Amino acid sequence: MSRKLENTVIQRYVAPEVVDHLASNYVTGLLNARVTRRVNKLRKQYDYLALDTRITYWEQKLAPLNEQVPALAPKPETWKNIQQSLHLTDSKLATKQAEQQGQSWFKWPSLSMWQLSSVFSLVVCVVLGFQLINQPAITPTVPDVLSYIAVLESENETPQVVASTYGESKTLVLDILTLPDIDTEQSYELWVTSKTDNQTRSLGEIPKGTTNFDRQLSEAEWRLIADSSFLLISIEDEGGSALGEPSEDVISRGLCIRLAEREVQI
């Protein structure tokens, strides 16, 4: 590999937008096995410490969501399905459980990093899924595809709102964890920032005093989500911003992540 090409590759891997994209998709388990192995190698090298730092950031950012929901016991058929998929009979399962009781939890590091990432991804998906579908008001009436998700957080990195969009119905769902109190003459407004032109456009007001909110997006609004870099929430006068742009009082912000399998060239 020529020195020129080598330098080009290094510069690409330290570009903030590439680093954040790889880190967020690594933690949520959206990278394929080949790219995950590549990221595992890169994050150990001195030149790419920013990648390792960003991965840690995303792990710490998503982990607290586990504390936002109560424990949920799996259905009996879930264990049966797992047992069948692993080809375990009752006797084999009992033997396996007995063996596991004698093993230390700290033997988890024997798993490869991509396996640990997959486990973490499963936990995140279960937690977010429980939050988003265990609300009667927003449970989809037909099967739908969760296409994009953003965890909006305050300036001190406290998760405030989980925003999800569903591709088939083009539905926006907001699961509101906590938002600061506002006056009766004020309102919350949701905004999307484009990756293409870096412009910020409104997605409308968020009703006050609610913990769950959903509405169908227009074709134009869906294209904004598909091209989004960030979602953010600002405090505006009642009725929304009269200027078509957010006020300086931005209270929450989060990276919009596409939840779909895709090849990431690396």
C-alpha positions in Angstrom: 0.0 0.0 0.0 1.4 3.4 -1.0 2.1 6.0 1.7 -0.4 8.3 0.0 -3.2 5.7 0.1 -2.3 4.8 3.7 -2.6 8.4 4.8 -6.0 8.7 3.0 -7.3 5.7 4.8 -6.1 7.0 8.2 -7.7 10.4 7.6 -11.0 8.7 6.8 -11.0 6.7 10.0 -10.4 9.8 12.1 -13.1 11.9 10.4 -15.7 12.7 13.2 -18.7 11.8 11.1 -17.2 8.4 10.1 -16.1 7.7 13.7 -19.5 8.5 15.2 -21.3 6.4 12.5 -19.1 3.4 13.1 -19.3 3.7 16.9 -23.1 4.1 17.1 -23.7 1.2 14.7 -21.1 -1.0 16.4 -22.8 -0.5 19.8 -26.3 -1.1 18.4 -25.1 -4.2 16.6 -25.9 -3.0 13.1 -22.5 -3.7 11.5 -21.9 -7.0 9.8 -19.3 -9.4 11.1 -16.6 -8.3 8.7 -16.9 -4.6 9.6 -17.2 -5.4 13.3 -13.9 -7.3 13.2 -12.3 -4.4 11.4 -13.6 -1.9 14.1 -12.3 -4.2 16.8 -8.8 -4.0 15.3 -8.9 -0.3 14.7 -10.0 0.7 18.2 -6.9 -1.0 19.7 -4.6 1.2 17.6 -3.2 4.5 18.8 -4.1 6.4 15.7 -7.8 5.5 16.2 -8.3 6.0 19.9 -11.1 8.4 19.0 -13.1 5.5 17.7 -12.6 3.6 21.0 -13.6 6.7 22.9 -16.8 7.1 20.9 -17.8 3.5 21.3 -17.5 3.9 25.1 -19.6 7.0 24.8 -22.4 5.2 23.0 -22.3 2.3 25.4 -22.6 4.6 28.4 -25.3 6.6 26.6 -27.6 3.7 25.9 -27.0 1.6 29.0 -29.0 3.9 31.3 -32.2 3.1 29.3 -32.2 -0.2 31.0 -33.1 1.6 34.2 -36.1 3.3 32.7 -38.3 0.2 32.4 -39.4 -2.5 34.9 -38.1 -6.1 34.5 -40.2 -8.2 32.1 -40.5 -11.9 32.6 -40.2 -13.9 29.3 -43.2 -16.0 28.2 -42.9 -19.8 28.8 -42.9 -20.4 25.1 -39.8 -18.2 24.7 -37.7 -20.6 26.7 -39.2 -23.5 24.7 -38.2 -21.8 21.4 -34.7 -21.2 22.7 -34.5 -24.8 23.7 -35.6 -26.0 20.3 -33.3 -23.7 18.4 -30.3 -25.0 20.5 -31.5 -28.6 20.1 -31.6 -29.1 23.8 -33.7 -31.8 25.4 -34.9 -31.4 29.0 -32.1 -33.6 30.3 -29.5 -31.8 28.2 -30.8 -28.4 29.4 -30.7 -29.5 33.0 -27.1 -30.6 32.5 -26.2 -27.3 30.8 -27.8 -25.3 33.6 -25.9 -27.3 36.2 -22.6 -26.7 34.4 -23.3 -23.0 34.1 -24.0 -22.7 37.8 -20.4 -23.6 38.5 -19.0 -21.1 36.1 -18.1 -17.5 37.0 -19.9 -14.6 35.3 -16.5 -13.2 34.7 -15.8 -15.8 32.1 -17.8 -13.6 29.7 -14.6 -12.0 28.3 -13.9 -15.3 26.6 -16.6 -14.3 24.1 -15.3 -12.5 21.1 -16.0 -8.8 20.9 -18.5 -9.2 18.2 -20.5 -11.6 20.3 -20.4 -9.2 23.3 -21.6 -6.5 20.9 -24.4 -8.7 19.7 -25.5 -9.4 23.3 -25.4 -5.6 24.2 -27.4 -4.9 21.0 -30.0 -7.5 22.0 -30.3 -5.9 25.4 -30.7 -2.4 23.9 -33.3 -3.6 21.4 -35.3 -5.4 24.1 -35.2 -2.4 26.4 -36.2 0.1 23.6 -38.7 -2.4 22.2 -40.4 -2.8 25.6 -40.5 1.0 26.1 -42.0 1.6 22.6 -44.5 -1.2 22.3 -45.7 -1.7 25.9 -47.8 1.4 25.6 -51.4 0.8 24.4 -51.7 4.2 22.9 -48.8 3.7 20.5 -48.8 0.0 19.8 -49.0 -0.5 16.0 -52.2 -2.0 14.7 -50.4 -3.8 12.0 -46.8 -5.2 11.8 -44.4 -2.5 10.9 -40.7 -1.9 10.5 -38.8 0.2 13.0 -36.6 2.2 10.6 -35.0 5.0 12.5 -34.4 5.8 16.2 -32.9 8.7 18.1 -32.3 9.0 21.9 -32.6 12.7 22.6 -30.7 13.8 25.7 -30.2 17.0 27.7 -27.0 19.0 27.9 -25.8 16.8 30.8 -26.5 13.7 28.7 -29.6 12.6 30.5 -32.0 10.6 28.1 -35.2 12.6 27.7 -37.0 11.3 24.7 -36.8 8.2 22.5 -38.0 9.0 19.0 -38.8 6.2 16.6 -40.1 6.1 13.0 -41.8 3.1 11.4 -41.2 2.7 7.6 -44.4 0.9 6.5 -46.8 3.4 8.0 -44.5 6.3 8.2 -45.4 6.8 11.8 -43.4 9.0 14.2 -43.5 7.7 17.8 -42.2 9.7 20.8 -41.6 8.0 24.1 -41.1 10.9 26.6 -39.0 10.0 29.6 -38.6 13.4 31.1 -38.8 17.0 29.9 -38.4 20.3 31.8 -41.5 22.1 32.9 -42.5 25.1 30.7 -45.0 27.9 31.1 -48.6 27.7 29.7 -47.6 30.2 27.0 -44.8 28.0 25.8 -44.6 24.7 23.8 -42.1 22.0 22.9 -41.2 21.8 19.2 -39.4 18.9 17.4 -36.8 19.6 14.7 -34.7 17.6 12.3 -31.3 18.6 11.0 -30.4 17.5 7.5 -27.2 15.7 6.6 -27.3 17.1 3.1 -27.6 20.8 3.6 -27.3 21.1 7.4 -30.6 22.9 7.6 -32.9 22.5 10.6 -36.6 22.1 9.8 -39.7 21.6 12.1 -41.5 18.4 12.6 -44.2 20.1 14.7 -45.1 20.7 18.3 -45.0 18.0 21.0 -48.2 18.0 23.2 -47.6 19.0 26.8 -48.4 16.7 29.7 -48.0 13.4 27.7 -45.6 10.5 28.0 -46.4 9.0 24.6 -47.2 10.6 21.3 -47.5 9.4 17.7 -48.5 10.7 14.4 -48.2 9.9 10.7 -45.6 11.7 8.7 -46.1 13.2 5.3 -43.9 12.1 2.4 -41.9 15.3 2.8 -41.4 14.8 6.5 -40.4 11.2 6.0 -37.7 12.3 3.5 -36.5 14.7 6.2 -36.1 11.8 8.6 -34.4 9.7 6.0 -31.9 12.5 5.5 -31.6 13.4 9.1 -28.4 13.8 11.1 -29.9 14.9 14.4 -33.3 15.5 16.0 -33.6 18.2 18.6 -36.3 19.8 20.8 -36.6 23.5 21.6 -38.9 25.6 23.8 -41.0 28.0 21.7 -43.9 30.3 22.2 -47.3 28.6 22.2 -48.1 27.7 18.6 -44.5 26.9 17.6 -41.7 29.0 16.2 -42.8 31.9 14.0 -39.4 32.1 12.3 -39.3 28.6 11.0 -36.1 27.8 13.0 -35.5 26.7 16.6 -35.0 29.3 19.4 -31.8 29.4 21.4 -33.5 27.4 24.1 -32.7 23.9 22.7 -33.3 21.4 25.6 -32.7 18.1 23.9 -30.7 16.6 21.1 -29.9 13.2 19.7 -28.3 11.4 16.7 -30.8 9.8 14.4 -29.7 6.2 13.7 -31.0 4.1 10.8 -32.1 0.6 12.1 -31.6 -1.4 8.9 -29.0 -3.8 7.6 -26.5 -2.2 5.3 -23.0 -2.6 4.1 -20.6 -0.1 5.5 -17.5 0.2 3.3 -14.5 0.4 5.5 
